[in-house]
Amino acid sequence: MDVVVERCAGLDVHKDTVVACVRVPAPGGGRRRALRGLGR
């Protein structure tokens, strides 16, 4: 049986920047992705 994770997040951390990505279920099926970045 395959395991399906409905919600997940990741961080990409560098010296001057940080980027976050979040994947969540979308209305009507599928996935929705949001990216946010902070840095100089």
C-alpha positions in Angstrom: 0.0 0.0 0.0 1.3 3.5 -0.9 1.3 6.2 1.7 -0.1 9.5 0.5 0.7 12.6 2.6 -2.0 15.2 2.1 -0.1 18.2 3.5 3.6 18.9 3.4 6.0 21.7 3.7 9.7 22.4 3.0 12.3 25.1 3.7 15.3 26.0 1.5 17.6 27.9 3.8 20.6 29.8 2.5 22.9 32.5 3.9 20.8 35.4 2.6 17.5 33.9 1.7 14.8 31.5 2.9 12.1 30.0 0.7 9.1 28.0 2.0 6.9 25.7 0.0 3.6 24.3 1.2 1.4 21.8 -0.6 -2.2 21.3 0.5 -5.3 19.6 -1.0 -7.1 21.9 -3.5 -10.9 22.2 -3.7 -12.3 19.6 -6.2 -9.2 17.4 -6.0 -5.5 17.8 -6.9 -2.9 19.8 -5.0 -2.4 23.5 -4.4 1.2 24.9 -3.9 2.2 28.1 -2.2 5.8 29.5 -2.3 7.1 32.4 -0.2 10.6 33.8 -0.1 12.4 36.1 2.3 15.8 37.6 1.7 17.8 40.6 0.6 
